[in-house]
Amino acid sequence: MRDIENTIIAHYAIQHYLAKGGMSEIYLARDLQTQQDVAIKMVHSSNEEYCRRFQREARAIASLQHEHILPALDYGEYGPWCYLATPYIANGTLRDYMQQEPFSLDEAGDYLAQIASALQHAHEHGIIHRDIKASNILMRDKNFAYLADFGLVKSLNDTAESLTESGYLIGTAEYMAPELAEEDASPASDIYSLGILLYQMLTGDVPFKGATPVGTFMKHLSERPPLPSRRNRNVPKEIEKIVLRALAKEPGLRYPSARAFAEAYQQALAAYKERIANDEKTTAHVVTLKAEATEPGLIPGRTRRPIPALPALALALLIPFLFGFSIYMLKTTDAKSTHPIINGTISSTPKARAASSTPTAGTSPSPTAGHNKGGNPQNVAPIAPTRTNHGNSAPANSSSGGSGKPGQKDGENGKNGNGGNGNG
């Protein structure tokens, strides 16, 4: 078919070959009426089955007006060719973007929302795509996707179409729902394919691969998909749950619609972000408490309050006063600790001194003892202490008279002989 390059089909000047899809070939062409580049898909009319499918695709696209569905600009027959003209998208497919690395959770969610919106629109108009896959998602730019290639489209109102036209299953094995082995395609089978696409966006690959297309399809029937988090540890449990529900073997266990699928993903993503935010707040709070608790004597969770300036100044002035008062009290205590010796013992209290000064039996105290006529105290000679002769059993002599000299101070009588006092 490449011999049609540099020819004109209808009002399209064929420039060069772009790609092949099934029995059709896609060329870059120039619209001679609008002077715009277009992609023109062509099938030879000798293949009646593909021509019928091709015409069905053209009618389906023409009936679907949606921002994320690649529109049909023109379609028809020209000589031996059936053709379909669409806008030329030069930025490749979603599969090209995924060959670099898995998408982030937000990126995957954005693409899912766009594709699910287009698929929901098709389902509401009674059209099943039947070939949702990464290479059928065209990228206008990094942020805008088109659902394209309705070549295997099926109308829910077309009961004449059989499950296995020409005796084989319709679709791409890596994306086919398991029930297609026995049942007709349905919106649920499209949602399964969309779930495979989401799995691929998050992990970088499809869940099932076999040596042959049949072997791959059998895995959909008999095996559980590997957990997305095992292939990409950045996939959280909230998102993983959404993916696995879309890939349920039983169609009734999947999401009821493409819109519900996309909404569930966004809710799970929001729940995950909220959980992460709460975890970060908790971690930051624990770290703060640990840092505060490192200060000595500080209770965790409480901060040390600064001392106000005025009480601090008062405290600074009070400290020297307390220090001086303490010294004064020490000196006073030292002075009071020197007691007179009365009756051979040290008098420790005024009461004891008063008791020791009481006249004993047979003693006639002088009416002027302790005071002179002018009321001034006189020197009172202390009683010499009783000495014990440790060398023999005879008691030592003790003097009880006033042998002291006038003016002698208290305590001097025991000088040079006071070492054997009971005080020792």
Residue pairs with C-beta under 8 A, 6 or more apart in sequence:
1 25
1 42
1 44
2 17
2 25
4 14
4 27
4 42
4 81
5 14
5 15
5 16
5 17
5 27
6 13
6 14
6 15
7 13
7 14
8 14
8 32
9 29
9 40
9 42
9 78
9 79
9 81
9 83
10 74
10 76
10 78
10 83
11 31
11 32
11 33
12 29
12 30
12 31
12 32
12 38
12 40
12 83
12 85
13 29
13 30
13 32
14 27
14 28
14 29
14 40
15 27
15 28
15 29
15 30
16 27
16 28
17 25
17 26
17 27
17 28
18 26
18 27
18 28
18 39
19 25
19 26
20 26
21 41
21 149
21 151
22 50
22 151
23 43
23 44
23 47
23 50
24 41
24 42
24 43
24 50
24 54
24 151
25 41
25 42
26 39
26 40
26 41
26 42
27 39
27 40
27 42
28 37
28 38
28 39
28 40
28 88
29 37
29 38
29 39
29 40
29 85
30 36
30 37
30 38
31 37
31 38
31 73
31 85
36 88
37 88
38 73
38 85
38 86
38 87
38 88
39 85
39 86
39 87
39 88
39 89
40 83
40 84
40 85
40 86
41 54
41 83
41 84
41 85
41 86
42 81
42 82
42 83
42 84
43 50
43 51
43 54
43 81
43 82
43 83
44 80
44 81
44 82
45 51
45 77
45 80
45 81
45 82
46 80
49 165
49 166
51 82
53 151
53 152
54 82
54 84
54 151
55 75
55 82
56 153
56 155
57 84
57 149
57 150
57 151
57 153
58 72
58 75
58 84
60 122
60 127
60 150
60 153
60 155
61 69
61 70
61 71
61 72
61 84
61 86
61 150
62 72
62 75
63 125
63 127
64 121
64 122
64 125
64 127
65 71
66 117
66 118
66 121
66 122
68 114
68 115
68 117
68 118
68 144
68 145
68 146
68 147
69 118
69 121
69 122
69 146
69 147
69 148
70 86
70 87
70 89
70 138
70 146
70 147
70 148
71 86
71 87
72 84
72 85
72 86
73 85
73 86
73 87
74 83
74 84
74 85
75 82
75 83
75 84
75 85
76 82
76 83
77 83
86 148
89 138
89 139
89 140
89 146
89 148
91 138
91 139
91 140
91 141
91 142
92 138
92 139
93 134
93 135
93 136
93 137
93 138
93 139
94 111
94 134
94 135
94 137
94 138
94 139
94 145
94 197
94 201
95 133
95 134
95 135
95 137
96 139
97 103
97 139
97 142
98 134
98 200
98 201
98 204
101 204
102 201
102 202
102 203
102 204
102 232
102 234
103 111
103 201
103 202
105 202
105 234
105 235
105 236
105 239
105 269
105 272
106 269
107 201
108 198
108 201
108 202
109 262
109 265
109 266
109 269
110 143
111 137
111 145
111 201
112 194
112 197
112 198
112 201
112 261
112 262
112 265
113 262
113 265
113 266
114 144
114 145
115 132
115 137
115 145
115 147
115 194
115 197
116 194
116 258
116 259
116 261
116 262
117 258
117 259
117 262
118 146
118 147
119 129
119 132
119 147
119 190
119 191
119 194
119 258
120 257
120 258
120 259
122 128
122 129
122 147
123 187
123 190
123 257
123 258
126 155
126 156
126 157
127 150
127 153
127 154
127 155
127 156
128 153
128 154
128 155
128 156
128 185
128 186
128 187
128 189
128 190
129 147
129 150
129 152
129 153
129 190
129 193
130 152
130 153
130 154
130 170
130 171
130 185
130 189
130 190
131 149
131 150
131 151
131 152
131 170
131 171
131 172
131 175
131 193
132 147
132 175
132 190
132 193
132 194
132 196
132 197
133 172
133 174
133 175
133 193
133 196
133 197
134 197
134 200
136 147
136 148
136 149
137 145
137 146
137 147
137 148
137 197
138 145
138 146
138 148
139 145
139 146
140 146
152 170
152 171
154 161
154 170
154 184
154 185
155 161
163 169
163 170
163 180
163 183
163 184
164 170
169 176
169 180
169 181
169 217
170 180
170 185
171 180
171 185
171 193
173 210
173 213
173 214
173 216
173 217
174 196
174 206
174 208
174 209
174 216
175 192
175 193
175 196
175 197
175 206
176 189
176 192
176 193
176 217
176 220
177 188
177 189
177 192
177 193
177 220
177 251
178 192
178 220
178 221
178 249
179 188
179 189
179 251
180 189
181 217
181 221
186 251
187 257
187 258
188 251
188 252
188 254
189 251
190 258
191 246
191 254
191 255
191 257
191 258
191 261
192 246
192 247
192 251
192 254
194 246
194 258
194 261
195 243
195 245
195 246
195 247
195 254
195 261
196 206
196 207
196 247
198 242
198 243
198 246
198 265
199 206
199 207
199 225
199 228
199 243
199 247
200 206
202 228
202 232
202 235
202 239
202 243
203 228
203 231
203 232
203 235
204 231
204 232
205 231
207 225
207 226
207 247
208 216
208 219
208 220
208 223
208 225
209 216
209 219
210 216
210 217
210 218
210 219
221 249
225 244
225 247
227 240
227 244
228 235
228 239
228 240
228 243
228 244
229 235
229 236
229 237
229 240
235 243
236 272
238 268
238 269
238 271
238 272
238 275
239 265
239 268
239 269
239 272
241 268
242 261
242 264
242 265
242 268
245 253
245 254
245 255
245 264
246 254
246 255
246 261
247 254
248 254
254 261
255 261
255 264
289 300
289 301
290 300
292 298
292 300
292 301
292 302
292 303
293 299
293 300
295 304
298 304
339 346
339 347
339 348
340 346
340 347
340 353
340 382
340 410
340 411
341 347
341 382
341 385
341 410
341 411
341 414
341 421
341 423
342 352
342 353
342 356
342 357
342 382
342 383
343 356
343 383
344 383
344 385
344 386
344 421
344 422
345 356
345 422
345 423
346 423
347 353
347 356
357 370
359 365
368 378
369 378
369 380
370 377
370 378
370 380
371 377
371 378
372 378
379 404
379 406
379 407
379 408
379 409
381 402
381 403
381 404
381 405
381 408
381 413
382 404
382 410
382 411
382 413
382 414
383 399
383 400
384 398
384 399
384 400
384 403
384 413
384 414
385 398
385 414
385 418
385 421
385 422
386 395
386 396
386 398
387 396
387 397
387 398
387 417
387 420
388 395
388 396
388 420
389 395
389 396
404 413
414 421
